[in-house]
Amino acid sequence: MWNTLRRRLPEYLMEACGLGSFMISAGFFAILLEHPLSPLNGLVPEAALRRVLMGAAMGLTAVAIIYSPWGKRSGAHINPAVTLTFLRLGKIAPRDALGYVAAQFAGGLAGLALLGALAGPLLATPQVNFVATVPRAGQSLEAFLAETVMSATLMTVVLHLSNRPALNRFTGLAAGVLVASFIFLAGPLSGMSINPARSVASALLSGTWTAFWIYLTAPLLGMLAAAEIYQRLQARNRPVLCAKLHHETPYNCIFRCRYKDAAGHECVAEQEQGGPLQTCEQTSI
């Protein structure tokens, strides 16, 4: 067990750093755009335009994480709902799913806490409030539906693109566009989370737990539903090949992978029992 943990630890740490970086970026841009003393807040008085800027910033952050060397190696889940969905699809071993989820929760909290230590009261001001996700007053059900639909949409796009080697390289770009769009469209309604670890980090530091059940249940329900639909409609022609959002063969793969890119290059994956490296196989491209 300890040998397995030692070999997998780099991927776990990459997941922690990925979500930690995302939370630092979210808090930084929230301060820049929403804090009343920020010059940018005064230059952009329209809330809708500030959401456009926030969406663009977070979409680009997601893209940078996914296409970074660490993101390409870990798969850039940075979201427990994504990891647990790939567990349901049989593409990640249970012990690795546990390691990923633990790392995501720890990394998200550590990243936001680090920013809080550096920014002090700027992050705690009511307009920023540790980028806590809360539903619009009196609209918890609507927020739950929005979070569910956004999560399902994201997972649907990820599965359809990542399992087509000719299109796989665009998965991260599509995910970034969706994150940006969701922040603009659903920010006022639910705060736009689609990530339990992201919401837990903000809630722990802000003490804001309003209708928190939404952010624990909706992302997982939405992504699992999308996976079930994909399995029923596409599994025969387009099987799920790997748990990576963006698959590049030079990077180690710890998943139950069947990936071969459009040029015919095979990935290298580690056997679950800790044996030597083996060549992945794929039966359908």
C-alpha positions as CSV (number, residue, x, y, z in Angstrom):
1,M,0.0,0.0,0.0
2,W,2.8,2.4,0.9
3,N,4.6,1.7,-2.3
4,T,1.4,2.5,-4.2
5,L,0.9,5.7,-2.3
6,R,4.5,6.8,-3.0
7,R,4.1,6.2,-6.7
8,R,0.8,8.0,-6.9
9,L,1.6,10.9,-4.6
10,P,2.9,13.2,-7.3
11,E,-0.5,13.0,-9.1
12,Y,-2.4,13.6,-5.8
13,L,-0.2,16.6,-5.1
14,M,-0.8,17.9,-8.6
15,E,-4.5,17.7,-8.1
16,A,-4.2,19.6,-4.8
17,C,-2.1,22.3,-6.4
18,G,-4.5,22.5,-9.3
19,L,-7.5,23.4,-7.2
20,G,-5.4,25.4,-4.8
21,S,-4.3,27.6,-7.8
22,F,-7.9,27.9,-9.0
23,M,-9.0,29.1,-5.6
24,I,-6.2,31.6,-5.4
25,S,-7.2,32.9,-8.8
26,A,-10.9,33.1,-7.8
27,G,-10.1,35.0,-4.7
28,F,-7.7,37.4,-6.3
29,F,-10.0,38.4,-9.2
30,A,-12.9,38.6,-6.8
31,I,-11.0,41.2,-4.8
32,L,-9.9,43.0,-7.9
33,L,-13.4,43.2,-9.3
34,E,-15.7,43.3,-6.3
35,H,-13.9,45.0,-3.4
36,P,-15.2,48.6,-3.1
37,L,-11.8,50.0,-2.7
38,S,-10.4,48.3,-5.9
39,P,-9.8,50.8,-8.7
40,L,-11.2,48.3,-11.2
41,N,-14.4,48.1,-9.3
42,G,-14.9,51.8,-9.8
43,L,-13.9,51.6,-13.4
44,V,-16.5,48.8,-14.1
45,P,-19.6,49.8,-12.1
46,E,-21.9,47.4,-14.1
47,A,-22.3,44.0,-12.2
48,A,-22.9,42.2,-15.5
49,L,-19.7,43.4,-17.0
50,R,-17.8,42.5,-13.9
51,R,-19.2,39.0,-14.2
52,V,-18.0,38.8,-17.8
53,L,-14.5,39.7,-16.7
54,M,-14.6,37.3,-13.8
55,G,-15.8,34.5,-16.1
56,A,-13.0,35.2,-18.5
57,A,-10.4,35.2,-15.8
58,M,-11.6,31.9,-14.3
59,G,-12.1,30.3,-17.7
60,L,-8.5,31.1,-18.6
61,T,-7.4,29.9,-15.2
62,A,-9.1,26.5,-15.9
63,V,-7.5,26.3,-19.3
64,A,-4.1,27.1,-17.9
65,I,-4.4,24.3,-15.3
66,I,-5.7,21.7,-17.7
67,Y,-3.0,22.3,-20.3
68,S,-0.2,22.7,-17.7
69,P,2.3,19.8,-17.4
70,W,0.8,18.9,-14.1
71,G,-2.7,19.0,-15.5
72,K,-1.7,16.8,-18.4
73,R,-0.2,14.3,-16.0
74,S,-2.9,14.2,-13.3
75,G,-5.8,14.6,-15.7
76,A,-6.8,18.0,-14.2
77,H,-10.0,16.8,-12.5
78,I,-9.6,19.4,-9.7
79,N,-13.2,18.5,-8.7
80,P,-14.4,15.6,-6.6
81,A,-17.5,15.3,-8.7
82,V,-15.4,14.7,-11.8
83,T,-13.2,12.1,-10.1
84,L,-16.2,10.2,-8.7
85,T,-17.9,10.2,-12.1
86,F,-14.8,8.6,-13.6
87,L,-14.8,6.2,-10.7
88,R,-18.4,5.3,-11.7
89,L,-17.2,4.9,-15.3
90,G,-14.5,2.4,-14.2
91,K,-11.6,4.6,-15.3
92,I,-9.9,5.2,-12.0
93,A,-9.1,2.8,-9.2
94,P,-11.0,3.4,-5.9
95,R,-7.9,4.1,-3.9
96,D,-6.8,6.7,-6.5
97,A,-10.2,8.2,-6.4
98,L,-10.0,8.5,-2.6
99,G,-6.5,10.1,-3.0
100,Y,-7.7,12.5,-5.6
101,V,-10.8,13.6,-3.6
102,A,-8.8,14.1,-0.4
103,A,-6.2,16.1,-2.3
104,Q,-8.8,18.3,-4.0
105,F,-10.5,19.2,-0.7
106,A,-7.1,19.9,1.0
107,G,-5.7,21.8,-1.9
108,G,-8.7,24.0,-2.4
109,L,-8.7,24.9,1.3
110,A,-5.0,25.5,1.4
111,G,-5.0,27.7,-1.6
112,L,-7.7,30.0,-0.3
113,A,-6.2,30.1,3.2
114,L,-2.9,31.1,1.7
115,L,-4.6,34.0,-0.2
116,G,-6.4,34.9,3.0
117,A,-3.1,35.1,4.9
118,L,-1.7,37.4,2.2
119,A,-4.7,39.5,1.4
120,G,-6.1,39.8,5.0
121,P,-9.4,41.6,5.3
122,L,-9.6,42.2,1.5
123,L,-10.7,38.6,1.0
124,A,-13.1,38.7,4.0
125,T,-15.0,41.9,3.0
126,P,-18.7,41.2,2.5
127,Q,-18.5,41.9,-1.2
128,V,-15.9,39.1,-1.6
129,N,-16.6,36.9,1.4
130,F,-13.9,34.3,0.5
131,V,-15.8,33.7,-2.8
132,A,-18.5,31.8,-1.0
133,T,-21.2,30.2,-3.2
134,V,-24.7,31.0,-2.0
135,P,-28.1,30.8,-3.8
136,R,-30.1,33.9,-4.5
137,A,-32.5,34.6,-1.7
138,G,-35.6,32.4,-1.9
139,Q,-34.3,30.5,-4.9
140,S,-32.6,27.4,-3.5
141,L,-34.5,25.0,-5.9
142,E,-33.6,27.1,-8.9
143,A,-30.0,27.2,-7.8
144,F,-30.0,23.5,-7.4
145,L,-31.4,23.0,-10.8
146,A,-28.8,25.4,-12.3
147,E,-25.9,23.7,-10.6
148,T,-27.2,20.3,-11.8
149,V,-27.7,21.4,-15.4
150,M,-24.3,23.1,-15.5
151,S,-22.5,20.1,-14.1
152,A,-24.2,17.7,-16.5
153,T,-23.4,20.0,-19.4
154,L,-19.7,20.2,-18.5
155,M,-19.4,16.4,-18.1
156,T,-21.2,15.8,-21.4
157,V,-18.8,18.0,-23.3
158,V,-15.8,16.5,-21.6
159,L,-16.9,12.9,-22.4
160,H,-17.8,13.7,-26.0
161,L,-14.5,15.5,-26.7
162,S,-12.0,13.6,-24.6
163,N,-13.0,10.3,-26.1
164,R,-12.3,11.5,-29.7
165,P,-8.5,11.6,-30.1
166,A,-8.9,14.0,-33.0
167,L,-10.8,16.4,-30.8
168,N,-9.3,15.6,-27.4
169,R,-6.9,18.5,-27.4
170,F,-9.8,20.9,-27.4
171,T,-11.4,19.5,-24.2
172,G,-9.7,22.0,-22.0
173,L,-10.6,25.0,-24.2
174,A,-14.3,23.9,-24.2
175,A,-14.2,23.4,-20.4
176,G,-12.8,26.9,-20.0
177,V,-15.5,28.5,-22.2
178,L,-18.2,26.7,-20.2
179,V,-16.7,27.9,-16.9
180,A,-16.7,31.5,-18.2
181,S,-20.2,31.2,-19.5
182,F,-21.6,29.6,-16.4
183,I,-20.1,32.4,-14.2
184,F,-21.8,35.0,-16.3
185,L,-25.1,33.3,-16.6
186,A,-25.5,31.6,-13.2
187,G,-23.3,33.7,-10.9
188,P,-26.2,35.7,-9.5
189,L,-28.4,32.6,-9.1
190,S,-26.1,30.1,-7.4
191,G,-22.7,31.6,-7.2
192,M,-21.5,29.0,-9.9
193,S,-19.7,26.3,-8.1
194,I,-20.2,22.9,-9.8
195,N,-17.4,21.8,-7.5
196,P,-18.0,20.5,-3.9
197,A,-14.3,21.0,-2.8
198,R,-14.3,24.6,-4.1
199,S,-17.5,25.4,-2.1
200,V,-16.3,23.7,1.0
201,A,-13.1,25.7,1.0
202,S,-15.0,29.0,0.8
203,A,-17.6,27.9,3.4
204,L,-15.0,26.8,6.0
205,L,-13.2,30.1,5.8
206,S,-16.2,32.4,5.5
207,G,-18.6,30.5,7.8
208,T,-21.2,30.8,5.1
209,W,-23.2,27.6,4.8
210,T,-26.4,28.9,3.2
211,A,-28.3,26.0,1.5
212,F,-25.0,24.1,1.3
213,W,-26.7,20.9,0.4
214,I,-26.9,22.3,-3.1
215,Y,-23.2,22.4,-3.6
216,L,-22.6,18.9,-2.2
217,T,-25.3,17.1,-4.2
218,A,-26.0,19.0,-7.5
219,P,-22.5,18.7,-9.1
220,L,-22.3,15.0,-8.4
221,L,-25.9,14.3,-9.5
222,G,-25.5,16.2,-12.7
223,M,-22.2,14.7,-13.7
224,L,-23.3,11.1,-12.9
225,A,-26.5,11.7,-14.9
226,A,-24.4,12.9,-17.9
227,A,-22.2,9.8,-17.6
228,E,-25.1,7.4,-17.5
229,I,-26.6,9.0,-20.6
230,Y,-23.3,8.9,-22.4
231,Q,-22.8,5.2,-21.5
232,R,-26.3,4.3,-22.8
233,L,-26.0,6.3,-26.0
234,Q,-22.3,6.3,-26.9
235,A,-20.5,3.6,-25.1
236,R,-20.6,1.1,-27.9
237,N,-19.2,3.5,-30.6
238,R,-17.2,5.8,-28.4
239,P,-16.1,4.0,-25.2
240,V,-14.6,6.0,-22.4
241,L,-10.9,5.8,-23.0
242,C,-9.3,7.5,-20.0
243,A,-10.0,9.8,-17.0
244,K,-7.8,12.5,-18.4
245,L,-9.4,15.7,-19.8
246,H,-6.4,16.2,-22.1
247,H,-4.4,13.1,-23.0
248,E,-0.8,13.4,-24.2
249,T,1.2,10.2,-24.5
250,P,4.5,11.6,-23.1
251,Y,2.9,12.0,-19.7
252,N,2.5,9.2,-17.2
253,C,-1.1,7.8,-16.9
254,I,-2.3,6.2,-13.7
255,F,-5.8,5.5,-14.9
256,R,-7.4,2.4,-16.5
257,C,-6.5,3.8,-19.8
258,R,-7.3,2.6,-23.4
259,Y,-6.0,5.6,-25.2
260,K,-4.2,5.9,-28.5
261,D,-4.0,9.2,-30.2
262,A,-5.0,10.0,-33.8
263,A,-1.5,9.4,-34.9
264,G,-1.4,6.0,-33.4
265,H,0.9,6.8,-30.5
266,E,0.1,4.6,-27.5
267,C,0.1,6.0,-23.9
268,V,1.9,4.4,-21.1
269,A,0.0,3.5,-17.9
270,E,1.0,2.0,-14.6
271,Q,-0.5,-1.4,-13.7
272,E,-2.8,-1.3,-10.7
273,Q,-0.9,-3.9,-8.8
274,G,2.3,-1.9,-8.9
275,G,4.0,-3.9,-11.6
276,P,6.1,-2.5,-14.4
277,L,4.8,0.0,-16.9
278,Q,2.6,-1.4,-19.6
279,T,1.4,-0.2,-22.9
280,C,-2.3,0.9,-23.0
281,E,-4.5,-0.6,-25.5
282,Q,-7.5,0.9,-27.3
283,T,-10.1,-1.0,-29.3
284,S,-11.9,2.0,-30.8
285,I,-10.9,5.5,-32.0
